[in-house]
Amino acid sequence: MKKSILTLALFTTVSTTFAATQDTTPSVFTAGINESATATQSRWVKEFSGDKEATSIAKKQFVEKFVAQYQALFQQYKKVNQAQFVAFEEQQLNDTIQAHRDASVKQAHVRFGVLNKNKDDKISLKEFQDVGVRSFENFDKNQDGIVNAEDAKLETKKSTMHGGAMFKMAVSIPVATDVNSFIEQHGQGKDYVTLAQFLTEREKQFVDTDTNHDWGLSEDEYVTEFTQRYDENASQAKARLNVFYNDRFTAIAHGKLEISQKDVKHFAESLFKYWDKNKNGKIELGE
């Protein structure tokens, strides 16, 4: 079964509950991911063209790719109601989440081995905090012990996704990849993060993860804590995407109880029209 782009968009955050993109893009014209309009535009171009280097996509290809996402659904039903549409989307999402979860848990085991420097099968508080110090220093560009707007000015690399991913994913563990996202994640509502504040936060995480209170994290404790956080994020994402899927059906149906492939095509054309800002028959990066 072909995967929907909405679920291939899977991975780390849309109607009403799902915020529209960070500007004014209507939710139903997004990919269901809370991201900037520029990122969504890039997603349409690169994912629908199948070329990560692509800078534009023509209407014909865009519409064909969008409709093809639902080919398996319309092979099963000539007409599709809202419950069937949402169930189809959620099945794609669940399949992709499971595959990503399995891979993520394996990576958690690998990370344990990397953090456990002395190979004693335990991550000590010092080993855990040493990683924190290195992480903090990566964002503290002027090395003054505070990560703030001054460090953002000194940052030269472009904001990227964790692990080099092309796009933000619907389910992931939030990981800061630039100064501003570091402050947003660890600033506790302030516009700066101190080293002491960051390490205090990490010590609390360590203590909470150390379930047998022996001041050492076993591989099981470390991986279990990661898995629990992943599953909490997945549960929240599923709830938000359920709202998005229902809103998407409503936008396609235009008041009807059932939709056909023709209705999906008409919506794809409306979606393309929205993103073809300069009305030249292409969605182009930066238009």
Residue pairs with C-beta under 8 A, 6 or more apart in sequence:
1 72
1 92
2 68
2 69
2 71
2 72
3 69
3 92
3 95
3 96
4 69
4 70
4 88
4 89
4 92
5 31
5 47
5 48
5 65
5 66
5 69
6 31
6 32
6 69
6 89
6 92
6 93
6 241
6 244
6 245
6 248
7 89
7 92
7 93
7 95
7 96
7 170
8 47
8 96
9 31
9 32
9 33
9 43
9 47
9 167
9 169
9 170
10 93
10 96
10 97
10 100
10 169
10 170
10 171
11 100
11 165
11 168
11 169
11 170
11 171
11 172
12 162
12 168
12 169
12 171
12 172
12 173
12 174
12 175
12 233
13 33
13 34
13 168
13 170
13 172
13 174
13 237
14 20
14 27
14 30
14 32
14 33
14 34
14 240
14 241
14 243
14 244
14 247
15 27
15 28
15 243
15 244
15 247
16 27
16 243
16 247
17 239
17 240
17 243
18 27
18 30
18 32
18 34
18 240
18 241
18 243
18 244
18 247
19 27
19 34
20 26
20 27
20 30
21 30
21 34
21 35
21 36
21 37
21 39
21 40
22 34
22 35
22 36
22 37
23 36
23 37
25 37
25 40
26 274
27 244
27 247
28 244
28 247
28 248
28 250
28 251
29 271
29 274
29 275
30 40
31 40
31 43
31 44
32 170
32 241
32 244
32 245
32 248
33 39
33 40
33 43
33 167
33 168
33 169
33 170
34 168
35 43
35 167
35 168
38 286
39 167
39 168
40 275
41 275
41 283
41 285
41 287
42 166
42 167
42 285
43 167
44 57
44 62
44 275
44 283
45 54
45 55
45 56
45 57
45 283
45 284
45 285
46 52
46 54
46 166
47 167
48 57
48 61
48 62
48 65
48 66
49 57
49 61
52 166
55 284
55 285
56 282
56 283
56 284
56 285
57 282
57 283
58 281
58 282
59 269
59 272
59 276
59 281
59 282
62 268
62 271
62 272
62 283
63 265
63 268
63 269
63 272
66 264
66 267
66 268
66 271
67 261
67 264
67 265
67 268
70 80
70 88
70 261
70 264
72 88
73 80
73 84
73 85
73 88
74 80
74 260
74 261
74 264
77 84
78 260
79 258
79 259
79 260
80 88
80 258
80 259
80 260
81 257
81 258
82 246
82 249
82 250
82 253
82 257
85 245
85 248
85 249
85 252
85 259
86 242
86 245
86 246
86 249
89 241
89 245
89 248
90 238
90 241
90 242
90 245
93 170
93 238
93 241
94 238
97 171
97 234
97 238
100 169
100 171
101 227
101 230
101 231
101 234
104 173
104 226
104 230
105 223
105 226
105 227
105 230
108 222
108 223
108 226
108 227
109 219
109 223
111 222
112 123
112 217
112 219
112 222
112 223
115 123
115 127
115 128
115 131
115 222
116 122
116 123
116 127
117 127
117 130
118 124
118 127
121 218
121 219
122 214
122 216
122 217
122 218
123 216
123 217
123 222
124 215
124 216
125 203
125 206
125 215
128 202
128 206
128 217
129 199
129 202
129 203
129 206
132 198
132 199
132 202
133 195
133 199
136 147
136 193
136 195
136 198
136 199
137 143
139 147
139 151
139 176
139 178
139 179
139 182
139 193
140 146
140 147
140 151
140 195
141 150
141 151
141 154
141 155
141 179
142 150
142 151
142 154
144 150
145 194
145 195
146 192
146 193
146 194
146 195
147 179
147 182
147 183
147 192
147 193
147 194
148 183
148 191
148 192
148 193
149 191
149 192
151 179
152 178
152 179
152 180
152 183
155 178
155 179
157 178
159 177
159 178
159 180
159 181
160 177
160 178
161 167
161 168
161 169
161 177
162 172
162 175
162 177
170 237
170 241
171 230
171 233
171 234
171 237
172 233
173 226
173 229
173 230
173 233
174 185
174 233
176 182
176 184
176 185
176 186
182 193
183 190
183 191
183 192
183 193
186 193
186 197
186 198
186 201
187 193
188 197
206 217
208 225
209 217
209 221
209 222
209 225
210 216
210 217
210 221
211 221
211 224
212 218
212 221
249 259
251 267
252 259
252 263
252 264
252 266
252 267
253 259
253 263
254 263
256 263
272 283
275 283
276 282
276 283
276 287
277 287
278 284
278 287
